[in-house]
Amino acid sequence: MIAKRATMEDVKIKVLIWGEPGSGKSRFALTFPKPLVIDLEKSTAWYAKEFDFYKAEIDKSRKETKNATILTKTIIDEIISGEYRGEIETLIIDPITDLLDNIETLCIGDYEKMINKKVSELNQLEKTKWYAFRRDKTREMLDMIIQLPVNIVWVARSKNMWDKKDGKMQPIGKTFDGLDIIEYLPDLVLQLESDSIYVKKSRIGKIEKIEEKTWDGIMKAVVDEKNKTLSTREEVEGLRNFIKTPGEVKDIFKKKKEAV
């Protein structure tokens, strides 16, 4: 039998954290339980006295760590083989931007060899096939990551969003620096500023705010939301003992909302 009954023990969280330099992205990620960070900027050693964590960095002198893609695949294989059993509960990729850029670079080389033509020379139809090739190769790596039995944290830089305004292209806001697919995979997408956290997406309840940049801050927000949901359900069940129709339930909640 392949399927099994779901339990909360199966739950692992996937989080995308993005923001400007200095907003606290890496430090926030390192507050997650028992982290291993694939450090593509070689910057997390500064936190070694504050946090207990494993780190992996690119070393071009070794074939299994010579670029971001191969390093990530090596760490995935080590986790699957049990080399960190009991030692890590969270995999951090910091920044995911660099991993995606490296995957694209390798894809360009492979695709140009396959079609014997430069990607920059492709016509529109040929570009569509190239985009599909790049998407599939990127998704292969991302699927390997999200299948791991650990929490996943993707740290991303921010970039400007551009649109035409007053007849010329201008920045109209900020977003994360990475392929769009990265936004669809996480359970939480958090935009960080120096003094604020903005919840841009949540699959784990209607979390309106996280008050501190820590794992405990996320867990507190989740628990608060679950408690709020339970209280609402209990209130509805209590009302059903006294109210005959669903319409009357709606009327009471409408009046309650208006009163607030």
C-alpha positions in Angstrom: 0.0 0.0 0.0 1.6 3.3 -1.1 -0.7 5.8 0.5 -0.7 6.3 4.2 -2.8 8.3 6.7 -1.6 11.9 6.9 -0.4 13.2 10.3 1.2 16.4 11.5 4.5 14.6 11.8 4.6 14.7 8.0 4.5 18.5 7.9 7.6 20.3 6.6 7.4 24.0 5.8 8.7 25.6 2.6 9.5 29.3 2.8 10.7 31.9 0.3 12.3 34.9 2.1 13.2 37.9 -0.1 14.3 41.5 0.5 16.9 44.2 0.1 20.4 43.8 1.3 20.6 44.3 5.1 17.0 43.3 5.7 18.0 40.3 7.7 17.2 37.5 5.3 20.1 35.2 6.1 19.9 35.7 9.8 16.2 35.0 9.7 16.8 31.7 7.8 19.4 30.5 10.3 16.8 30.7 13.2 15.0 27.7 11.6 15.6 24.4 13.4 19.0 22.5 12.8 19.9 24.3 9.5 22.2 23.3 6.8 22.9 26.3 4.5 24.1 26.1 0.9 26.0 29.4 1.1 26.4 30.7 -2.4 27.6 34.1 -1.2 30.1 32.8 1.4 28.6 35.1 4.0 27.0 33.0 6.8 30.3 32.3 8.6 29.7 35.7 10.3 26.8 34.0 12.2 28.9 31.0 13.4 29.0 32.3 17.0 25.3 33.1 17.1 23.9 29.9 15.5 24.8 26.2 15.4 24.6 25.2 11.7 26.2 23.3 8.9 27.3 25.1 5.7 28.3 24.1 2.2 30.1 26.3 -0.2 31.3 26.2 -3.8 34.9 24.8 -4.1 35.9 24.8 -7.8 38.8 22.5 -7.0 36.4 19.6 -6.2 34.2 18.1 -8.9 31.3 17.6 -6.5 31.2 21.3 -5.4 32.5 23.1 -8.5 29.3 25.1 -9.1 26.0 25.9 -7.4 24.0 23.3 -9.3 26.5 20.4 -8.6 26.9 21.5 -5.0 23.2 21.5 -4.4 22.8 18.1 -6.0 25.7 16.7 -3.8 24.0 18.0 -0.6 20.6 16.5 -1.8 22.3 13.1 -2.3 24.0 13.3 1.1 20.7 14.2 2.9 18.9 11.3 1.1 21.7 8.9 2.0 21.3 9.8 5.7 24.7 11.5 6.2 23.0 14.2 8.3 20.5 12.0 10.1 19.4 13.7 13.3 21.7 16.6 12.6 19.6 18.8 10.3 16.0 19.7 9.9 16.2 22.6 7.6 17.9 23.1 4.2 18.6 26.8 3.3 19.7 27.9 -0.2 21.1 31.4 0.1 20.5 32.9 -2.4 18.2 30.8 -4.6 18.9 33.6 -7.2 22.4 32.3 -7.7 21.3 28.7 -8.0 18.7 29.6 -10.7 21.3 31.6 -12.6 23.7 28.7 -12.6 21.1 26.3 -13.7 20.3 28.6 -16.6 23.9 28.9 -17.6 24.3 25.1 -17.7 21.1 24.8 -19.6 22.3 27.2 -22.2 25.5 25.2 -22.8 23.6 21.9 -23.0 20.9 23.3 -25.3 23.3 25.0 -27.7 25.2 21.7 -28.0 22.0 19.8 -28.6 20.7 22.1 -31.4 24.1 23.3 -32.6 23.0 27.0 -32.5 23.3 29.9 -30.1 20.3 30.6 -27.8 20.8 34.3 -28.7 20.1 33.5 -32.4 16.8 31.6 -31.9 13.6 32.9 -33.5 10.4 33.2 -31.5 9.2 29.6 -32.1 12.7 28.2 -31.3 12.7 30.4 -28.1 9.5 28.7 -27.0 11.2 25.3 -27.1 14.2 26.7 -25.3 12.1 28.1 -22.5 10.4 24.7 -22.1 13.8 23.0 -21.9 15.0 25.5 -19.3 11.7 25.2 -17.3 11.9 21.4 -17.2 15.6 21.3 -16.1 14.9 23.9 -13.4 11.8 22.0 -12.2 13.9 18.8 -12.0 16.2 20.4 -9.4 13.3 22.1 -7.5 11.4 18.8 -7.3 14.5 17.1 -5.8 14.7 19.9 -3.2 11.0 19.9 -2.2 10.9 16.1 -1.9 13.5 16.2 0.9 12.2 15.3 4.4 13.3 18.7 5.9 12.1 22.3 6.0 13.1 24.3 2.9 14.1 28.0 3.0 14.9 29.8 -0.2 16.5 33.2 0.3 16.2 35.6 -2.7 17.4 39.0 -3.5 14.9 41.7 -4.5 14.7 43.4 -7.9 12.7 46.2 -9.5 9.4 45.7 -11.3 9.2 47.8 -14.4 6.3 49.3 -16.4 5.7 52.2 -18.7 4.7 55.4 -16.9 4.5 58.9 -18.4 5.7 57.4 -21.7 8.8 55.7 -20.4 9.8 52.6 -18.5 10.1 53.2 -14.7 10.4 51.0 -11.6 6.9 50.5 -10.1 7.8 48.3 -7.1 9.9 45.4 -5.9 9.7 41.6 -6.2 12.0 38.6 -5.7 14.8 38.0 -8.1 14.0 34.5 -9.6 11.8 32.6 -11.9 8.1 32.8 -11.3 7.8 29.1 -10.4 9.6 29.9 -7.2 6.6 31.8 -5.9 4.2 28.9 -6.5 6.1 26.2 -4.5 6.5 27.6 -1.0 3.9 27.5 1.8 5.0 31.0 2.9 6.4 33.9 0.9 7.8 36.6 3.1 9.1 40.0 2.0 11.6 41.5 4.5 12.4 45.1 5.2 14.7 46.3 8.0 11.9 46.6 10.5 9.0 44.7 8.9 7.8 41.4 7.5 5.2 41.3 4.8 3.3 38.0 4.3 2.9 37.9 0.5 1.5 34.3 0.4 0.4 31.7 2.9 -0.9 28.2 2.6 -1.0 27.6 6.3 -3.8 29.9 7.3 -4.7 33.6 6.8 -1.5 34.8 8.6 -1.7 38.6 8.6 1.6 39.4 10.3 4.7 37.9 11.8 6.1 40.0 14.5 9.7 38.8 14.7 12.2 37.5 12.2 12.6 34.1 13.7 11.3 30.5 13.4 9.5 31.1 16.7 7.8 34.2 15.2 6.4 32.1 12.3 5.2 29.3 14.7 3.5 31.9 16.9 1.7 33.4 14.0 0.6 29.9 12.8 -0.6 28.9 16.3 -2.5 32.3 16.7 -4.2 31.7 13.4 -5.1 28.1 14.3 -6.5 29.2 17.6 -8.5 31.9 15.9 -10.0 29.3 13.4 -10.9 26.9 16.3 -12.6 29.7 18.2 -14.7 30.6 15.2 -15.7 27.0 14.7 -16.6 26.6 18.3 -18.6 29.8 18.1 -20.5 28.5 15.1 -21.2 25.2 16.7 -22.5 27.0 19.8 -24.8 29.1 17.7 -26.2 26.1 15.9 -27.7 25.0 19.2 -29.9 28.1 19.3 -30.4 29.0 15.6 -32.5 27.2 13.2 -31.3 28.3 9.8 -27.9 29.2 8.1 -29.3 32.5 7.2 -29.7 33.5 10.9 -26.1 32.5 11.5 -25.0 34.9 8.7 -27.1 37.7 10.1 -25.5 37.4 13.5 -21.9 37.4 12.1 -22.8 40.3 9.9 -24.1 42.3 12.9 -21.0 41.3 14.9 -18.7 42.6 12.1 -20.7 45.8 11.8 -20.4 46.4 15.5 -16.6 46.1 15.4 
